[in-house]
Amino acid sequence: MRTAYQYKLLPNKEQIATIQLWLELLRRQYNYRLGERFSWWSENRCPVNACP
């Protein structure tokens, strides 16, 4: 039997601002690391393996 719970968030204005700030910081971090990965791959041209 599958059970899924969904909770509705009702943040106030201060919490909305904090959540938006965190999401923006996470988006920038993700894009920066993705860019690092692409640039490393273009320089080295070898596949990334978890077990070298």
mmCIF file as Biopython writes it, N, C-alpha, C and O atoms, coordinates in Angstrom:
data_model
#
loop_
_atom_site.group_PDB
_atom_site.id
_atom_site.type_symbol
_atom_site.label_atom_id
_atom_site.label_alt_id
_atom_site.label_comp_id
_atom_site.label_asym_id
_atom_site.label_entity_id
_atom_site.label_seq_id
_atom_site.pdbx_PDB_ins_code
_atom_site.Cartn_x
_atom_site.Cartn_y
_atom_site.Cartn_z
_atom_site.occupancy
_atom_site.B_iso_or_equiv
_atom_site.auth_seq_id
_atom_site.auth_asym_id
_atom_site.pdbx_PDB_model_num
ATOM 1   N N  . MET A ? 1  ? 0.837  -1.175 0.000   1.0 0.0 1  A 1 
ATOM 2   C CA . MET A ? 1  ? 0.000  0.000  0.000   1.0 0.0 1  A 1 
ATOM 3   C C  . MET A ? 1  ? 0.888  1.247  0.000   1.0 0.0 1  A 1 
ATOM 4   O O  . MET A ? 1  ? 1.778  1.389  0.838   1.0 0.0 1  A 1 
ATOM 5   N N  . ARG A ? 2  ? 0.638  2.117  -0.924  1.0 0.0 2  A 1 
ATOM 6   C CA . ARG A ? 2  ? 1.388  3.370  -1.006  1.0 0.0 2  A 1 
ATOM 7   C C  . ARG A ? 2  ? 0.664  4.447  -0.217  1.0 0.0 2  A 1 
ATOM 8   O O  . ARG A ? 2  ? -0.552 4.614  -0.312  1.0 0.0 2  A 1 
ATOM 9   N N  . THR A ? 3  ? 1.436  5.157  0.549   1.0 0.0 3  A 1 
ATOM 10  C CA . THR A ? 3  ? 0.875  6.264  1.310   1.0 0.0 3  A 1 
ATOM 11  C C  . THR A ? 3  ? 1.749  7.488  1.073   1.0 0.0 3  A 1 
ATOM 12  O O  . THR A ? 3  ? 2.965  7.433  1.257   1.0 0.0 3  A 1 
ATOM 13  N N  . ALA A ? 4  ? 1.150  8.553  0.679   1.0 0.0 4  A 1 
ATOM 14  C CA . ALA A ? 4  ? 1.881  9.795  0.445   1.0 0.0 4  A 1 
ATOM 15  C C  . ALA A ? 4  ? 1.169  10.920 1.188   1.0 0.0 4  A 1 
ATOM 16  O O  . ALA A ? 4  ? -0.051 11.071 1.113   1.0 0.0 4  A 1 
ATOM 17  N N  . TYR A ? 5  ? 1.950  11.681 1.889   1.0 0.0 5  A 1 
ATOM 18  C CA . TYR A ? 5  ? 1.395  12.808 2.616   1.0 0.0 5  A 1 
ATOM 19  C C  . TYR A ? 5  ? 1.832  14.099 1.955   1.0 0.0 5  A 1 
ATOM 20  O O  . TYR A ? 5  ? 2.989  14.237 1.558   1.0 0.0 5  A 1 
ATOM 21  N N  . GLN A ? 6  ? 0.943  15.014 1.838   1.0 0.0 6  A 1 
ATOM 22  C CA . GLN A ? 6  ? 1.260  16.335 1.316   1.0 0.0 6  A 1 
ATOM 23  C C  . GLN A ? 6  ? 0.860  17.356 2.364   1.0 0.0 6  A 1 
ATOM 24  O O  . GLN A ? 6  ? -0.243 17.324 2.910   1.0 0.0 6  A 1 
ATOM 25  N N  . TYR A ? 7  ? 1.786  18.259 2.628   1.0 0.0 7  A 1 
ATOM 26  C CA . TYR A ? 7  ? 1.533  19.295 3.609   1.0 0.0 7  A 1 
ATOM 27  C C  . TYR A ? 7  ? 1.516  20.646 2.915   1.0 0.0 7  A 1 
ATOM 28  O O  . TYR A ? 7  ? 2.399  20.948 2.112   1.0 0.0 7  A 1 
ATOM 29  N N  . LYS A ? 8  ? 0.547  21.430 3.213   1.0 0.0 8  A 1 
ATOM 30  C CA . LYS A ? 8  ? 0.440  22.749 2.627   1.0 0.0 8  A 1 
ATOM 31  C C  . LYS A ? 8  ? 1.178  23.739 3.527   1.0 0.0 8  A 1 
ATOM 32  O O  . LYS A ? 8  ? 0.864  23.873 4.709   1.0 0.0 8  A 1 
ATOM 33  N N  . LEU A ? 9  ? 2.160  24.427 2.953   1.0 0.0 9  A 1 
ATOM 34  C CA . LEU A ? 9  ? 2.905  25.418 3.714   1.0 0.0 9  A 1 
ATOM 35  C C  . LEU A ? 9  ? 2.207  26.767 3.633   1.0 0.0 9  A 1 
ATOM 36  O O  . LEU A ? 9  ? 1.745  27.181 2.570   1.0 0.0 9  A 1 
ATOM 37  N N  . LEU A ? 10 ? 2.140  27.424 4.738   1.0 0.0 10 A 1 
ATOM 38  C CA . LEU A ? 10 ? 1.562  28.760 4.789   1.0 0.0 10 A 1 
ATOM 39  C C  . LEU A ? 10 ? 2.577  29.712 5.449   1.0 0.0 10 A 1 
ATOM 40  O O  . LEU A ? 10 ? 2.376  30.159 6.579   1.0 0.0 10 A 1 
ATOM 41  N N  . PRO A ? 11 ? 3.667  30.013 4.728   1.0 0.0 11 A 1 
ATOM 42  C CA . PRO A ? 11 ? 4.692  30.865 5.323   1.0 0.0 11 A 1 
ATOM 43  C C  . PRO A ? 11 ? 4.267  32.333 5.346   1.0 0.0 11 A 1 
ATOM 44  O O  . PRO A ? 11 ? 3.485  32.788 4.512   1.0 0.0 11 A 1 
ATOM 45  N N  . ASN A ? 12 ? 4.803  33.052 6.319   1.0 0.0 12 A 1 
ATOM 46  C CA . ASN A ? 12 ? 4.553  34.489 6.355   1.0 0.0 12 A 1 
ATOM 47  C C  . ASN A ? 12 ? 5.561  35.185 5.435   1.0 0.0 12 A 1 
ATOM 48  O O  . ASN A ? 12 ? 6.389  34.517 4.815   1.0 0.0 12 A 1 
ATOM 49  N N  . LYS A ? 13 ? 5.504  36.489 5.341   1.0 0.0 13 A 1 
ATOM 50  C CA . LYS A ? 13 ? 6.349  37.217 4.391   1.0 0.0 13 A 1 
ATOM 51  C C  . LYS A ? 13 ? 7.838  37.042 4.694   1.0 0.0 13 A 1 
ATOM 52  O O  . LYS A ? 13 ? 8.647  36.923 3.774   1.0 0.0 13 A 1 
ATOM 53  N N  . GLU A ? 14 ? 8.198  37.026 5.960   1.0 0.0 14 A 1 
ATOM 54  C CA . GLU A ? 14 ? 9.601  36.850 6.335   1.0 0.0 14 A 1 
ATOM 55  C C  . GLU A ? 14 ? 10.097 35.461 5.934   1.0 0.0 14 A 1 
ATOM 56  O O  . GLU A ? 14 ? 11.213 35.321 5.433   1.0 0.0 14 A 1 
ATOM 57  N N  . GLN A ? 15 ? 9.288  34.454 6.150   1.0 0.0 15 A 1 
ATOM 58  C CA . GLN A ? 15 ? 9.664  33.092 5.782   1.0 0.0 15 A 1 
ATOM 59  C C  . GLN A ? 15 ? 9.743  32.932 4.267   1.0 0.0 15 A 1 
ATOM 60  O O  . GLN A ? 15 ? 10.612 32.219 3.765   1.0 0.0 15 A 1 
ATOM 61  N N  . ILE A ? 16 ? 8.855  33.580 3.542   1.0 0.0 16 A 1 
ATOM 62  C CA . ILE A ? 16 ? 8.902  33.539 2.077   1.0 0.0 16 A 1 
ATOM 63  C C  . ILE A ? 16 ? 10.217 34.139 1.582   1.0 0.0 16 A 1 
ATOM 64  O O  . ILE A ? 16 ? 10.852 33.590 0.682   1.0 0.0 16 A 1 
ATOM 65  N N  . ALA A ? 17 ? 10.621 35.256 2.164   1.0 0.0 17 A 1 
ATOM 66  C CA . ALA A ? 17 ? 11.874 35.896 1.765   1.0 0.0 17 A 1 
ATOM 67  C C  . ALA A ? 17 ? 13.058 34.984 2.059   1.0 0.0 17 A 1 
ATOM 68  O O  . ALA A ? 17 ? 13.976 34.887 1.245   1.0 0.0 17 A 1 
ATOM 69  N N  . THR A ? 18 ? 13.052 34.317 3.202   1.0 0.0 18 A 1 
ATOM 70  C CA . THR A ? 18 ? 14.135 33.405 3.562   1.0 0.0 18 A 1 
ATOM 71  C C  . THR A ? 18 ? 14.187 32.213 2.607   1.0 0.0 18 A 1 
ATOM 72  O O  . THR A ? 18 ? 15.264 31.815 2.163   1.0 0.0 18 A 1 
ATOM 73  N N  . ILE A ? 19 ? 13.036 31.653 2.297   1.0 0.0 19 A 1 
ATOM 74  C CA . ILE A ? 19 ? 12.970 30.512 1.380   1.0 0.0 19 A 1 
ATOM 75  C C  . ILE A ? 19 ? 13.469 30.918 -0.005  1.0 0.0 19 A 1 
ATOM 76  O O  . ILE A ? 19 ? 14.222 30.175 -0.636  1.0 0.0 19 A 1 
ATOM 77  N N  . GLN A ? 20 ? 13.056 32.085 -0.477  1.0 0.0 20 A 1 
ATOM 78  C CA . GLN A ? 20 ? 13.507 32.550 -1.792  1.0 0.0 20 A 1 
ATOM 79  C C  . GLN A ? 20 ? 15.011 32.778 -1.807  1.0 0.0 20 A 1 
ATOM 80  O O  . GLN A ? 20 ? 15.673 32.474 -2.800  1.0 0.0 20 A 1 
ATOM 81  N N  . LEU A ? 21 ? 15.561 33.311 -0.718  1.0 0.0 21 A 1 
ATOM 82  C CA . LEU A ? 21 ? 17.009 33.511 -0.629  1.0 0.0 21 A 1 
ATOM 83  C C  . LEU A ? 21 ? 17.742 32.178 -0.697  1.0 0.0 21 A 1 
ATOM 84  O O  . LEU A ? 21 ? 18.719 32.039 -1.434  1.0 0.0 21 A 1 
ATOM 85  N N  . TRP A ? 22 ? 17.270 31.198 0.072   1.0 0.0 22 A 1 
ATOM 86  C CA . TRP A ? 22 ? 17.900 29.879 0.065   1.0 0.0 22 A 1 
ATOM 87  C C  . TRP A ? 22 ? 17.824 29.233 -1.316  1.0 0.0 22 A 1 
ATOM 88  O O  . TRP A ? 22 ? 18.803 28.651 -1.785  1.0 0.0 22 A 1 
ATOM 89  N N  . LEU A ? 23 ? 16.675 29.331 -1.963  1.0 0.0 23 A 1 
ATOM 90  C CA . LEU A ? 23 ? 16.546 28.737 -3.297  1.0 0.0 23 A 1 
ATOM 91  C C  . LEU A ? 23 ? 17.473 29.405 -4.302  1.0 0.0 23 A 1 
ATOM 92  O O  . LEU A ? 23 ? 18.043 28.731 -5.159  1.0 0.0 23 A 1 
ATOM 93  N N  . GLU A ? 24 ? 17.628 30.711 -4.208  1.0 0.0 24 A 1 
ATOM 94  C CA . GLU A ? 24 ? 18.540 31.432 -5.103  1.0 0.0 24 A 1 
ATOM 95  C C  . GLU A ? 24 ? 19.984 31.000 -4.862  1.0 0.0 24 A 1 
ATOM 96  O O  . GLU A ? 24 ? 20.732 30.774 -5.814  1.0 0.0 24 A 1 
ATOM 97  N N  . LEU A ? 25 ? 20.380 30.884 -3.590  1.0 0.0 25 A 1 
ATOM 98  C CA . LEU A ? 25 ? 21.739 30.451 -3.272  1.0 0.0 25 A 1 
ATOM 99  C C  . LEU A ? 25 ? 21.996 29.027 -3.751  1.0 0.0 25 A 1 
ATOM 100 O O  . LEU A ? 25 ? 23.068 28.730 -4.278  1.0 0.0 25 A 1 
ATOM 101 N N  . LEU A ? 26 ? 21.017 28.148 -3.570  1.0 0.0 26 A 1 
ATOM 102 C CA . LEU A ? 26 ? 21.163 26.771 -4.032  1.0 0.0 26 A 1 
ATOM 103 C C  . LEU A ? 26 ? 21.232 26.692 -5.547  1.0 0.0 26 A 1 
ATOM 104 O O  . LEU A ? 26 ? 22.001 25.897 -6.087  1.0 0.0 26 A 1 
ATOM 105 N N  . ARG A ? 27 ? 20.444 27.502 -6.240  1.0 0.0 27 A 1 
ATOM 106 C CA . ARG A ? 27 ? 20.471 27.517 -7.707  1.0 0.0 27 A 1 
ATOM 107 C C  . ARG A ? 27 ? 21.837 27.960 -8.207  1.0 0.0 27 A 1 
ATOM 108 O O  . ARG A ? 27 ? 22.391 27.354 -9.124  1.0 0.0 27 A 1 
ATOM 109 N N  . ARG A ? 28 ? 22.383 29.019 -7.606  1.0 0.0 28 A 1 
ATOM 110 C CA . ARG A ? 28 ? 23.701 29.509 -8.023  1.0 0.0 28 A 1 
ATOM 111 C C  . ARG A ? 28 ? 24.788 28.476 -7.751  1.0 0.0 28 A 1 
ATOM 112 O O  . ARG A ? 28 ? 25.675 28.276 -8.580  1.0 0.0 28 A 1 
ATOM 113 N N  . GLN A ? 29 ? 24.723 27.820 -6.596  1.0 0.0 29 A 1 
ATOM 114 C CA . GLN A ? 29 ? 25.713 26.793 -6.247  1.0 0.0 29 A 1 
ATOM 115 C C  . GLN A ? 29 ? 25.648 25.633 -7.232  1.0 0.0 29 A 1 
ATOM 116 O O  . GLN A ? 29 ? 26.681 25.156 -7.703  1.0 0.0 29 A 1 
ATOM 117 N N  . TYR A ? 30 ? 24.441 25.179 -7.544  1.0 0.0 30 A 1 
ATOM 118 C CA . TYR A ? 30 ? 24.265 24.075 -8.483  1.0 0.0 30 A 1 
ATOM 119 C C  . TYR A ? 30 ? 24.842 24.440 -9.858  1.0 0.0 30 A 1 
ATOM 120 O O  . TYR A ? 30 ? 25.582 23.656 -10.452 1.0 0.0 30 A 1 
ATOM 121 N N  . ASN A ? 31 ? 24.501 25.626 -10.355 1.0 0.0 31 A 1 
ATOM 122 C CA . ASN A ? 31 ? 24.989 26.045 -11.667 1.0 0.0 31 A 1 
ATOM 123 C C  . ASN A ? 31 ? 26.499 26.214 -11.679 1.0 0.0 31 A 1 
ATOM 124 O O  . ASN A ? 31 ? 27.145 25.893 -12.677 1.0 0.0 31 A 1 
ATOM 125 N N  . TYR A ? 32 ? 27.075 26.712 -10.589 1.0 0.0 32 A 1 
ATOM 126 C CA . TYR A ? 32 ? 28.530 26.875 -10.509 1.0 0.0 32 A 1 
ATOM 127 C C  . TYR A ? 32 ? 29.213 25.511 -10.574 1.0 0.0 32 A 1 
ATOM 128 O O  . TYR A ? 32 ? 30.170 25.328 -11.326 1.0 0.0 32 A 1 
ATOM 129 N N  . ARG A ? 33 ? 28.723 24.556 -9.785  1.0 0.0 33 A 1 
ATOM 130 C CA . ARG A ? 33 ? 29.322 23.211 -9.781  1.0 0.0 33 A 1 
ATOM 131 C C  . ARG A ? 33 ? 29.113 22.506 -11.121 1.0 0.0 33 A 1 
ATOM 132 O O  . ARG A ? 33 ? 29.991 21.775 -11.578 1.0 0.0 33 A 1 
ATOM 133 N N  . LEU A ? 34 ? 27.974 22.718 -11.744 1.0 0.0 34 A 1 
ATOM 134 C CA . LEU A ? 34 ? 27.734 22.129 -13.056 1.0 0.0 34 A 1 
ATOM 135 C C  . LEU A ? 34 ? 28.697 22.713 -14.083 1.0 0.0 34 A 1 
ATOM 136 O O  . LEU A ? 34 ? 29.222 21.987 -14.927 1.0 0.0 34 A 1 
ATOM 137 N N  . GLY A ? 35 ? 28.926 24.007 -14.015 1.0 0.0 35 A 1 
ATOM 138 C CA . GLY A ? 35 ? 29.892 24.644 -14.901 1.0 0.0 35 A 1 
ATOM 139 C C  . GLY A ? 35 ? 31.299 24.125 -14.674 1.0 0.0 35 A 1 
ATOM 140 O O  . GLY A ? 35 ? 32.045 23.925 -15.633 1.0 0.0 35 A 1 
ATOM 141 N N  . GLU A ? 36 ? 31.680 23.901 -13.409 1.0 0.0 36 A 1 
ATOM 142 C CA . GLU A ? 36 ? 32.990 23.317 -13.104 1.0 0.0 36 A 1 
ATOM 143 C C  . GLU A ? 36 ? 33.123 21.938 -13.727 1.0 0.0 36 A 1 
ATOM 144 O O  . GLU A ? 36 ? 34.158 21.599 -14.299 1.0 0.0 36 A 1 
ATOM 145 N N  . ARG A ? 37 ? 32.074 21.157 -13.610 1.0 0.0 37 A 1 
ATOM 146 C CA . ARG A ? 37 ? 32.105 19.792 -14.148 1.0 0.0 37 A 1 
ATOM 147 C C  . ARG A ? 37 ? 32.256 19.804 -15.675 1.0 0.0 37 A 1 
ATOM 148 O O  . ARG A ? 37 ? 33.043 19.034 -16.226 1.0 0.0 37 A 1 
ATOM 149 N N  . PHE A ? 38 ? 31.506 20.671 -16.355 1.0 0.0 38 A 1 
ATOM 150 C CA . PHE A ? 38 ? 31.603 20.751 -17.810 1.0 0.0 38 A 1 
ATOM 151 C C  . PHE A ? 38 ? 32.977 21.251 -18.249 1.0 0.0 38 A 1 
ATOM 152 O O  . PHE A ? 38 ? 33.539 20.746 -19.221 1.0 0.0 38 A 1 
ATOM 153 N N  . SER A ? 39 ? 33.515 22.228 -17.547 1.0 0.0 39 A 1 
ATOM 154 C CA . SER A ? 39 ? 34.828 22.742 -17.936 1.0 0.0 39 A 1 
ATOM 155 C C  . SER A ? 39 ? 35.915 21.696 -17.685 1.0 0.0 39 A 1 
ATOM 156 O O  . SER A ? 39 ? 36.849 21.575 -18.478 1.0 0.0 39 A 1 
ATOM 157 N N  . TRP A ? 40 ? 35.802 20.938 -16.588 1.0 0.0 40 A 1 
ATOM 158 C CA . TRP A ? 40 ? 36.776 19.880 -16.326 1.0 0.0 40 A 1 
ATOM 159 C C  . TRP A ? 40 ? 36.709 18.826 -17.422 1.0 0.0 40 A 1 
ATOM 160 O O  . TRP A ? 40 ? 37.737 18.349 -17.902 1.0 0.0 40 A 1 
ATOM 161 N N  . TRP A ? 41 ? 35.489 18.467 -17.812 1.0 0.0 41 A 1 
ATOM 162 C CA . TRP A ? 41 ? 35.336 17.441 -18.837 1.0 0.0 41 A 1 
ATOM 163 C C  . TRP A ? 41 ? 35.887 17.915 -20.175 1.0 0.0 41 A 1 
ATOM 164 O O  . TRP A ? 41 ? 36.521 17.144 -20.896 1.0 0.0 41 A 1 
ATOM 165 N N  . SER A ? 42 ? 35.645 19.188 -20.513 1.0 0.0 42 A 1 
ATOM 166 C CA . SER A ? 42 ? 36.132 19.691 -21.802 1.0 0.0 42 A 1 
ATOM 167 C C  . SER A ? 42 ? 37.662 19.782 -21.811 1.0 0.0 42 A 1 
ATOM 168 O O  . SER A ? 42 ? 38.275 19.660 -22.871 1.0 0.0 42 A 1 
ATOM 169 N N  . GLU A ? 43 ? 38.276 19.990 -20.665 1.0 0.0 43 A 1 
ATOM 170 C CA . GLU A ? 43 ? 39.744 20.021 -20.595 1.0 0.0 43 A 1 
ATOM 171 C C  . GLU A ? 43 ? 40.342 18.622 -20.630 1.0 0.0 43 A 1 
ATOM 172 O O  . GLU A ? 43 ? 41.385 18.417 -21.249 1.0 0.0 43 A 1 
ATOM 173 N N  . ASN A ? 44 ? 39.706 17.659 -19.980 1.0 0.0 44 A 1 
ATOM 174 C CA . ASN A ? 44 ? 40.295 16.326 -19.837 1.0 0.0 44 A 1 
ATOM 175 C C  . ASN A ? 44 ? 39.740 15.299 -20.819 1.0 0.0 44 A 1 
ATOM 176 O O  . ASN A ? 44 ? 40.440 14.347 -21.165 1.0 0.0 44 A 1 
ATOM 177 N N  . ARG A ? 45 ? 38.531 15.463 -21.263 1.0 0.0 45 A 1 
ATOM 178 C CA . ARG A ? 45 ? 37.875 14.569 -22.229 1.0 0.0 45 A 1 
ATOM 179 C C  . ARG A ? 45 ? 37.944 13.094 -21.825 1.0 0.0 45 A 1 
ATOM 180 O O  . ARG A ? 45 ? 38.203 12.226 -22.659 1.0 0.0 45 A 1 
ATOM 181 N N  . CYS A ? 46 ? 37.711 12.823 -20.555 1.0 0.0 46 A 1 
ATOM 182 C CA . CYS A ? 46 ? 37.631 11.430 -20.135 1.0 0.0 46 A 1 
ATOM 183 C C  . CYS A ? 46 ? 36.397 11.280 -19.264 1.0 0.0 46 A 1 
ATOM 184 O O  . CYS A ? 46 ? 36.017 12.220 -18.566 1.0 0.0 46 A 1 
ATOM 185 N N  . PRO A ? 47 ? 35.766 10.117 -19.293 1.0 0.0 47 A 1 
ATOM 186 C CA . PRO A ? 47 ? 34.552 9.936  -18.509 1.0 0.0 47 A 1 
ATOM 187 C C  . PRO A ? 47 ? 34.848 9.927  -17.010 1.0 0.0 47 A 1 
ATOM 188 O O  . PRO A ? 47 ? 35.915 9.489  -16.579 1.0 0.0 47 A 1 
ATOM 189 N N  . VAL A ? 48 ? 33.914 10.405 -16.245 1.0 0.0 48 A 1 
ATOM 190 C CA . VAL A ? 48 ? 34.045 10.404 -14.789 1.0 0.0 48 A 1 
ATOM 191 C C  . VAL A ? 48 ? 33.498 9.085  -14.286 1.0 0.0 48 A 1 
ATOM 192 O O  . VAL A ? 48 ? 32.372 8.706  -14.608 1.0 0.0 48 A 1 
ATOM 193 N N  . ASN A ? 49 ? 34.297 8.385  -13.494 1.0 0.0 49 A 1 
ATOM 194 C CA . ASN A ? 49 ? 33.894 7.101  -12.950 1.0 0.0 49 A 1 
ATOM 195 C C  . ASN A ? 49 ? 34.026 7.167  -11.435 1.0 0.0 49 A 1 
ATOM 196 O O  . ASN A ? 49 ? 34.974 7.757  -10.915 1.0 0.0 49 A 1 
ATOM 197 N N  . ALA A ? 50 ? 33.097 6.574  -10.742 1.0 0.0 50 A 1 
ATOM 198 C CA . ALA A ? 50 ? 33.142 6.596  -9.285  1.0 0.0 50 A 1 
ATOM 199 C C  . ALA A ? 50 ? 34.313 5.768  -8.752  1.0 0.0 50 A 1 
ATOM 200 O O  . ALA A ? 50 ? 34.811 6.034  -7.658  1.0 0.0 50 A 1 
ATOM 201 N N  . CYS A ? 51 ? 34.746 4.785  -9.505  1.0 0.0 51 A 1 
ATOM 202 C CA . CYS A ? 51 ? 35.845 3.915  -9.080  1.0 0.0 51 A 1 
ATOM 203 C C  . CYS A ? 51 ? 36.956 3.939  -10.129 1.0 0.0 51 A 1 
ATOM 204 O O  . CYS A ? 51 ? 36.925 3.140  -11.065 1.0 0.0 51 A 1 
ATOM 205 N N  . PRO A ? 52 ? 37.923 4.825  -9.999  1.0 0.0 52 A 1 
ATOM 206 C CA . PRO A ? 52 ? 38.983 4.915  -11.027 1.0 0.0 52 A 1 
ATOM 207 C C  . PRO A ? 52 ? 39.901 3.721  -11.059 1.0 0.0 52 A 1 
ATOM 208 O O  . PRO A ? 52 ? 40.825 3.674  -11.871 1.0 0.0 52 A 1 
#
